[in-house]
């Protein structure tokens, strides 16, 4: 719509516009701008200082060091039926120093920094290769120490080895019978390392009859030291106790060994006359009696009997003997021998 608003005085509109113009001119006059100029400058300076200190962390460049593990790249195509493996990295980590903004460096850890060696197509045996460090974004590499790493390249070997079952029963009169399931495990790794393995063991455990427990496995060398850098499959076995916990004892009679020359046993009473023996089943089955030895001398006395048991067999009872021993005169013994020689 053009022209004055309907019903409104044109003079009134002109006066209102003039009043607005004067008010704006008064607000933005030089006097208004310079009014309290010192306070305004101080406020501006304070705001500038706050911005400077607040943005200092983003503008600063610092250095920080990290312990970085070494990764190995091997894209070699192995021969048919063979696989390659590396071992003995020395060192396993290096010290890497990066520069960058404090906030960026604070959020980094050593495992997020890549330090790599490439052993692709290197022959089997020892190597000494340079380390390539790739700094993360918004950082720069300052230094890395050392700059080379040593190690070995080997073919992977796989063996089937039995699990050596360890029985731990301190103070027990019964020798427990443990079984491992599975009884054999697969050991794989660099052939140089696998060939040092002498046995696969588990930590000693104490099980009640019928009890089972999952135990971890450990590879040992000939000196009984742990062998590292191997893969055990499975890494654990189920150990179970299969004996009843009762003593597999067998009762046999006791027989005194004959006295030495010049002595004769007049009477002998053994207490007990039978003893209980424990040991391997095969050894016990062959025993019908056990021989006992005493300290022979002339007279009537009581003494302890020393039982002569086979290897691996033990007696559960102590035996004492009450004996009467007589000395045999040498002449009598000679006459007895002579009478035996007379036809």
Secondary structure, DSSP 8 states (H G I E B T S, - for coil): --SS-TT--HHHHHHHHHHHHHHHHHHTSHHHHHTTHHHHHHHHHHHHHHHHHHTHHHH--EEEEEEEEEEEE------TT--EEEEEEESSEEEEEEEE-HHHHHT--GGGSEEEEE-TT--SEEEEEE-EEE--TTEEEEEEE-SEEEEEEEEEEEEEEEB------TT-SS---EEEESSEEEEEEEHHHHTT--EEEE------TT-EEEEEEEEE-TTS-B--SEEEESSEEEEEE-S-SS--EEEEEEEE----TTEEEEEEEEESSEEEEES-HHHHHT-SEEEEE----SEEEEEEEEEE--TT-EESS-EEEEEEEEE--HHHHHHHHHHHH--
